[in-house]
Amino acid sequence: MPQPNVLLGIVEPGVPHVCVLVFGTAVDVTVDLEPVGPRSDVEFPIPDPTPSELQDRITTLSGENAALRGQVGAALVIGIGGVLLGVVGIAVGLLAGRRARRGS
C-alpha cells in the first residue's frame, strides 16, 4: 500500500498551512488558530495556586508539622510509660502467683 506524502508550507506568516498529497490526491488545508488566552480558562477543576499562595501554604504546614511533632513525642512517652507499667504489672502478678503457691 502506498504511503501518503506530507509537505508542510507557510503561505502567510503566522498562518499554519498544510499541503498533503494523499494517495495521489492533493489536500490543501489552512487552519485558523484561536488566540492564546489565560491558562485559568482551561485549567480543571481549579487553577494552580500562585507562588505566593504556595509559600503561604508551606509556612502554615511547617507550623502544623512542628506542633504535630511535639504531640508525637508526648504520645511516645505515654506509650513507653504504658508498656513499662504493663511489664511491672506482669512481674508483680507472677511474683504474687509464686508466693501463693509456696504458701499453700
Buried (B, 14 or more C-beta within 10 A) or exposed (E): EEEEEEEEEEEEEEEBEEBBEEEEEEEEEEEEEEEEEEEEEEEEEEEEEEEEEEEEEEEEEEEEEEEEEEEEEEEEEEEEEEEEEEEEEEEEEEEEEEEEEEEE
